[in-house]
Amino acid sequence: MTSMNLLSLQKNGMQRMSENSADVVLISTYELGHQPAGIAMPLGFFKREGIRADALDVSVEGFDAEKISRAKFIGISVPMHTALRLGVAIAQEIRRINADGHICFYGLYASLNSDYLLDTVADSIIGGEFETALVELIKKVLARDENATERLSIPAGVKTRLQAAMPVLARLSFSKPERTAMPGLERYARLDWQGEQRLAGYTEASRGCLHHCTHCPIPPIYEGRFFAVPREVVLEDIRQLVEAGAAHITFGDPDFLNGPTHALRVTESLHQAFPHLTFDFTAKIEHIIKHRELFKSFARYGCIFVVSAVEALSDEVLMRLEKRHTRNDVTDALNILREAGIAMRPSLVSFTPWTTLDDFIEVMDFVERENLIDAVDPVQYSIRLLVPPGSRLLEREETSLWLGKLNQPAFTYDWQHPDARMDELQRQVAVLVEGAAQRNEDTAVTFYRIRELAKVRRGDELAVRNQALLATHRIKPPRLTEAWFC
């Protein structure tokens, strides 16, 4: 995902005039290359309440200035850091062309950065389980527009410059996500497997998380709670995704196994209805080990890979992040999945204040030794710890030893590694990975270039590459064509 050229988006948007624009527009800027749940989920609530709304996914459609200029309410979905950075740029342009429109940021990263957003580009903020509060806010905004002399009444759960509000942590009455207003699945990430690419859909069976990993943005918002989406709602959504052409489903839950019984029932029902459908999900290493008996069933129901936040192999780093797993647990989890015939796709936080150069190289040696080179997207080797406002890391006294000032426009605290070589390595790896992605370079070639970069920095003599792993016709594990995880 490269940075967005807003002027280009504006130009593209101006070329297609929206003659019948709705008063309400929901915008997604980025959702990991998926058709955005951050639009589909609230649109389902809107349909039930009779609220007409337009949808705009600027990551694939461009910026439709005409549609935006007529809206009375603009909601910007920010479920992740990248989406927030792009969303602020979009909001600045919206404010230029529609000074009277009400701009609401909603989603995980809205609450974490609410003060800054309200001071700069936003009229309101909603976090947590946001849909019902969003519906009520829209009703108030549209009613006020009909009687402009009335002061806007702000519903509970909505934060403004004049009203404080915590993230909404109440169980919702879910509606089937509404996807008819969004671009087709062919515009989004696909499953790449067995030499072909298949259309992929994205849904959620639960939201929030039971755990408190210190680097994760979810605990400051959900405080250890998670909410299951009813099985019938999930299956209705999967059905419409299949009708739209999906041959694979990604469950986007922060951790699919927060509710293992719910997860098993959902996937069993999925398989009964669509026997040839495959799927993937995300689960903690801890949960893979704890629920090892479930994975043969998941494989039988169509699971072909699991994303797991390995993050690091250093027990020191894992302890600091409160991951509740160890290096040895990673190997155990990998074996559990392999025995079930399911691939693991590890995600990493490759650069933290505690990660040493030896730690970094050890991860790459482990990846090679375990034949995971094609299972780890190269961008994972460039990921640097984000410390957003509200992070649990800020609660720790030792954080002051390495933490810098809040870089609010970047939505993270600056920090420096005690070993300057690590900061420089991170910058070099990031540049290398970006260039490799633009050239569509073979994953194994990029892997060895990164490892050589790290070993040269450590002063190692370079070994001869394993040419077998560079074979262009090697069998690769299943993956989605969008490689980013943040």
Buried (B, 14 or more C-beta within 10 A) or exposed (E): BEEBEBEEBBEBBEEEEBEEBBBBBBBBBBBBBBBBBBBBBBBBBBBBEEBEBBBBBBBBBBBBBBBBBBBBBBBBBBBBBBBBBBBBBBBEBBBEEBEEBBBBBBBBBBBBBBEBBBEBBBBBBBBBBBBBBBBBBBBBBBEBBEEEEEEBEBBEBBBBEEEEBEBBBEEBEBBBBBBEBBBEBEBBBBBBBEEEBBBBBBBBBBBBBBBBBBBBBBBBBBBEBBBBBEBEBBBBBBBBBBEBEBBBBBBBBBBBBBBBEBBBBBBBBBBEEBEEBBBBBBBBBBBBBBBBEBBBBBBEBBBBBBBBBBBBBBBEBBBBBBBBBBBEBBBBBBBBBBEBEBBBBBBBBBBBBBBBBEBBBBBBEBBBEBEBBBBBBBBBBBBBBBBBBBBBBBEEEEBEEBBEEBEBEEBBBEBEBEEEEBBEBBEBBBEBBBEBBEEEBBBBBBBBBBBBBBBEBEEEEEEEBEEEBBEEEEEBBBBBEBBBBB
